Amino acid sequence: MKTTLVTQAKDIEKKWHLIDAKGKILGRLAVEIANLLRGRTKALYTPHCDTGDYVVVINAKDIKGKGSKETDKTYASYSGYQRGLHVRTFDEMREKSPEFIIMNAVRGMMPKNRLSRHMLKKLRVCAGETHPYAAQNPVPFEK
C-alpha cells in the first residue's frame, strides 16, 4: 500500500451539492457552504489545495438573520466620490440582491488568499426556486 503525502488534482473527485436556504440562518448556512467549498468534509482535505465541491444555493431570498440582524445589519459601499457612501439594511439587500448576502457571508468565512478566490467561483447562488444547473445533477445536501 502506497501512502500519498500530498493530495493531487487527479485524486480529487468534485461533486455538486444543492442547498435550500429557505428559513435558514445566514451565518450557520455560510459556515456549511464554506466547509463544502474548501473540502473540509473530505478525508483528502489539504489546506493548500482546492479539494472542495461545487455548491448551488436556491431560495436565497428566504434567508433569515439571527436576532435583530434583519433590521440592524447594514451593508455599505463607497463609490469614491464625495457623499458616495451607500448604506443598505439587510431587508433592503434581501429585496435588491439576495445573492450578494450569501456570497458576502461565505467570502468572510473563507481564508483571505488567492486560493479562496478560486474556490468562491464554485459557489452558485439563485434567488428563487429554480436553477440552471440541473445537468450537473446536484445532490441535496443533508447535514
VENKA-V309081 format. One record per run of one state. SS is the DSSP state (H for helix, E for strand, - for the rest). FROM is the first residue (numbers start at 1). TO is the last residue. If there is no record, write none. Layout:
SS,FROM,TO  SS,FROM,TO
This chain:
-,1,8  H,9,11  -,12,15  E,16,20  -,21,24  E,25,25  H,26,38  -,39,53  E,54,58  -,59,59  H,60,62  -,63,63  E,64,64  -,65,68  H,69,72  -,73,73  E,74,78  -,79,84  E,85,89  H,90,96  -,97,97  H,98,109  -,110,113  H,114,122  E,123,125  -,126,133  H,134,136  -,137,138  E,139,140  -,141,143
